[in-house]
Amino acid sequence: MDFVDYYKLLGINKTATPKDIKNAYRKLARKYHPDLNPNDKDAKRNFQQINEANEVLSDPEKRKKYDQYGKDWQHSEQFEKQKQYHQQSQNFGGTTYSGSQSEGDFSDFFESLFGGAAGANRARQVKFRGEDYTTELQLDLIDAYKTNKRTLTINGKKIRLTIPAGIENGQTIKIAGHGGKGINGGPDGDLYISFSIANNPNFKRSGNDLFTTVDLDLYIAVLGGEITLDTLNGKVKLKVKPETQNGTKVKLKNKGFPVYKNEGKYGDLYVTYFIKIPTNLTDKHKSLFSQLSEL
């Protein structure tokens, strides 16, 4: 995978504080977000790169490795393990090596650590599992309501991902074998995807249940009637009982959010009525209300 300077990518220097990193990321994320740049491949690529940069630099441990090893930061654990392996070995004439690891390629590292091509060849026989990758995928509530497909590009390879309906905010799924390449024939690492689901202005989600507020005409509240309600799965007609009070809550069974990996099963939708008081009344309207109050 080509080396990318994460600091340069975010437009910050190596002394940047966590707050600086966060601010720089948010500014660029808004600029290159796919929703604001539909069908723009460059914007999509930039958005993926700044997400990767933020993921590394906002994590103190990953940032430390990146600062120390540069382009080889994802192999830092392997470097340390090889160093410990060598220090514990009794088959290399008792020679002990110390100091920081080489930032050259892996072959140069082995040769400098184990002494020549023979030592490097022996070191290459030790297999190590590849680095695990983590990334974040942003969805809106409507996307999470239904099963949908996305394509991610990892290490230049496209991964077709099916996201089951009902995925939760903060939930992480594992894609086995799509992390960093194994070393010396070791197994590849895994890819972990965390989901960030944006808030919806009309619906609040709690588990598999949804909550919404509906404006109710005063006359329907008093006399009863029927209203049409928008849900995440289309429109439904809802009967309103006469003399409905402000703040009344009704439950629509199985009209909530789909249950993750449980096809056909849904939570409930809770509707709270907010009764609107009529405005711009004419004198006649006011007179009628006065008569009602006297009754």
C-alpha positions in Angstrom: 0.0 0.0 0.0 1.5 3.4 -1.0 2.6 5.6 1.9 0.4 8.6 2.6 1.5 11.5 4.8 -1.5 11.8 7.1 -0.3 15.1 8.6 0.0 16.6 5.2 -3.3 15.1 4.1 -5.2 16.9 7.0 -3.2 20.1 6.6 -1.6 20.0 10.0 1.9 19.6 11.4 3.4 16.8 13.7 2.9 19.0 16.8 -0.9 19.2 16.2 -3.0 18.6 19.3 -6.0 16.2 19.4 -8.3 19.2 19.1 -6.3 20.4 16.0 -6.7 16.9 14.4 -10.4 16.8 15.2 -11.1 20.3 13.8 -9.1 19.6 10.6 -10.9 16.3 10.0 -14.3 17.7 10.5 -13.6 20.6 8.1 -12.4 18.2 5.4 -15.1 15.6 6.0 -17.8 18.2 5.4 -16.0 19.4 2.2 -15.5 15.9 0.7 -18.6 14.0 2.1 -20.1 11.8 -0.7 -23.6 13.2 0.0 -22.3 16.7 -0.9 -20.3 15.4 -3.9 -22.4 12.8 -5.7 -20.7 10.9 -8.5 -17.4 12.7 -7.7 -14.8 9.9 -7.5 -12.0 12.2 -6.4 -14.1 13.5 -3.5 -15.0 10.0 -2.5 -11.3 9.0 -2.5 -10.3 12.0 -0.5 -13.1 11.3 2.0 -11.8 7.8 2.5 -8.2 9.0 2.9 -9.0 11.7 5.5 -11.1 9.1 7.4 -8.1 6.8 7.5 -5.8 9.7 8.5 -8.1 10.7 11.3 -8.5 7.1 12.5 -4.7 6.8 12.9 -3.8 10.3 14.3 -6.7 10.6 16.7 -5.6 7.3 18.3 -2.6 8.0 20.6 -1.2 4.5 20.3 -1.5 4.4 16.5 -0.2 7.9 16.2 2.9 6.9 18.2 3.6 4.0 15.9 3.0 6.1 12.8 5.4 8.8 14.1 8.1 6.2 14.9 7.9 3.8 11.9 6.5 6.1 9.1 5.3 4.0 6.2 6.0 0.8 8.1 3.9 1.7 11.1 1.4 -1.1 10.5 4.2 -3.6 10.9 5.5 -2.2 14.2 4.4 -5.2 16.2 6.1 -7.5 13.8 9.3 -5.4 14.1 9.2 -5.6 17.9 8.5 -9.4 17.9 11.4 -10.0 15.5 13.6 -8.0 17.7 12.6 -10.0 20.8 12.9 -13.2 18.9 16.5 -12.3 18.0 17.4 -11.2 21.5 16.2 -14.5 22.9 17.9 -16.6 20.3 21.1 -18.5 21.2 21.9 -19.4 17.6 23.5 -16.1 16.5 26.8 -16.1 18.4 25.3 -14.3 21.4 25.3 -11.0 19.5 22.7 -8.5 20.9 21.2 -5.7 18.8 19.5 -2.6 20.2 18.3 0.8 19.0 15.4 1.9 16.8 14.3 -0.2 13.9 15.2 0.6 10.3 12.5 2.5 8.4 13.6 0.9 5.1 11.8 -2.0 3.6 11.2 -5.3 5.4 14.1 -7.1 3.8 16.6 -4.4 4.9 15.2 -4.6 8.3 15.7 -8.4 8.6 19.2 -8.2 7.2 20.3 -5.4 9.6 18.7 -7.1 12.5 19.9 -10.7 11.9 23.2 -10.1 10.1 23.3 -10.7 6.4 21.3 -12.6 3.9 21.5 -15.9 5.9 20.0 -14.3 9.0 17.3 -12.6 6.9 16.4 -15.9 5.2 16.0 -17.6 8.6 14.0 -14.7 9.9 11.6 -14.9 6.9 10.6 -18.3 8.1 8.8 -16.8 11.0 5.1 -16.2 10.0 3.1 -13.2 11.3 -0.5 -12.4 11.0 -1.3 -9.2 9.1 -2.4 -6.0 10.7 -6.2 -5.5 11.5 -7.7 -2.5 9.8 -10.5 -0.4 11.2 -12.7 2.1 9.4 -16.0 4.0 9.9 -19.0 4.0 7.6 -21.6 6.7 7.8 -25.3 6.0 7.1 -28.5 7.9 7.6 -31.4 6.4 9.4 -33.2 5.6 6.2 -30.2 3.7 4.9 -30.0 1.7 8.1 -33.7 0.9 7.9 -33.2 -1.3 4.8 -30.6 -3.8 3.6 -28.3 -2.0 1.2 -25.0 -2.6 -0.5 -21.8 -0.5 -0.4 -18.4 -0.8 -2.1 -15.3 -0.1 -0.1 -11.8 0.2 -1.5 -9.1 -1.3 0.8 -5.5 -1.6 -0.4 -6.6 -0.9 -3.9 -9.1 -3.8 -3.9 -12.9 -3.3 -4.0 -14.9 -5.0 -1.3 -18.7 -5.4 -1.9 -20.4 -5.1 1.4 -24.0 -6.1 2.2 -25.3 -4.2 5.3 -28.3 -5.9 6.9 -31.3 -3.8 7.8 -31.4 -2.8 11.5 -27.6 -2.1 11.9 -27.1 0.1 15.0 -25.2 3.2 15.6 -21.7 2.3 16.9 -22.1 -1.4 15.9 -18.9 -3.0 14.5 -18.8 -5.9 12.0 -15.7 -7.9 11.0 -14.8 -8.8 7.4 -12.3 -11.6 7.8 -9.1 -11.6 5.7 -9.4 -8.0 4.4 -6.9 -6.4 6.7 -3.1 -6.1 6.1 -1.2 -8.7 4.3 0.4 -11.5 6.4 4.2 -11.6 6.6 6.2 -14.6 5.5 3.1 -16.4 4.5 1.1 -15.6 7.7 -2.6 -15.1 7.5 -4.0 -11.7 6.5 -5.6 -9.5 9.1 -9.2 -8.6 9.4 -11.2 -5.5 8.5 -13.4 -4.0 11.3 -16.1 -1.6 10.2 -17.9 0.7 12.7 -21.2 2.3 11.7 -22.1 5.9 12.5 -25.8 6.6 11.9 -26.9 10.2 11.6 -29.9 11.5 13.5 -33.2 11.9 11.7 -35.2 15.2 12.1 -38.5 13.3 12.2 -37.8 10.1 14.1 -35.8 9.2 17.2 -34.6 5.6 17.4 -34.2 3.6 20.6 -33.2 0.1 20.0 -35.8 -1.2 17.5 -38.4 1.3 18.5 -39.1 4.6 16.8 -40.6 7.8 18.3 -42.1 10.7 16.4 -44.3 13.7 17.1 -47.3 14.6 15.0 -49.1 18.0 14.8 -52.8 17.4 15.3 -55.5 19.9 14.3 -57.6 21.1 17.2 -60.8 20.1 15.5 -59.7 16.6 14.8 -58.5 16.3 18.4 -61.9 17.4 19.6 -64.2 15.6 17.1 -62.0 12.7 16.1 -61.0 11.8 12.6 -58.3 10.3 10.4 -54.8 11.5 9.6 -52.1 10.3 7.2 -48.7 9.6 8.8 -45.3 9.3 7.1 -43.2 6.4 8.3 -39.8 5.1 7.2 -41.7 2.5 5.2 -44.3 4.7 3.5 -47.6 6.3 4.6 -50.2 4.9 7.0 -53.6 6.1 7.9 -54.3 6.6 11.6 -57.6 7.0 13.3 -57.8 9.7 16.0 -60.3 9.2 18.9 -62.6 12.1 19.8 -61.4 14.3 22.7 -57.8 13.4 22.2 -55.6 15.3 24.7 -52.3 17.1 24.0 -49.4 14.7 24.6 -51.4 11.6 24.0 -49.1 8.7 22.9 -50.2 5.9 20.6 -48.3 2.8 19.6 -48.2 1.4 16.1 -47.2 -2.2 16.5 -44.5 -3.5 14.1 -44.1 -0.1 12.5 -40.7 0.6 14.1 -37.2 -0.4 13.1 -36.3 -3.8 11.6 -34.6 -6.2 14.0 -31.0 -6.8 12.9 -30.6 -10.1 11.0 -34.2 -11.1 11.9 -36.1 -10.7 8.6 -39.8 -9.7 9.0 -39.5 -8.7 12.6 -39.8 -5.0 13.6 -40.0 -2.8 16.7 -42.9 -0.5 17.4 -43.6 3.1 16.4 -44.7 5.5 19.1 -46.6 8.6 18.0 -47.1 11.6 20.3 -49.8 14.1 19.4 -49.1 17.8 19.6 -52.3 19.7 19.3 -52.1 22.9 17.3 -54.1 25.9 18.6 -55.7 27.8 15.6 -54.4 31.3 14.8 -55.7 34.3 12.8 -59.2 33.7 14.1 -62.0 35.9 12.7 -64.6 37.6 14.9 -67.0 34.9 14.0 -64.6 32.2 15.1 -64.0 33.9 18.4 -67.7 34.3 18.9 -68.2 30.6 18.4 -65.5 29.7 20.8 -67.1 32.1 23.3 -70.4 30.3 23.0 -68.6 27.0 23.5 -66.9 28.2 26.6 -70.3 29.3 28.0 -71.6 25.8 27.4 
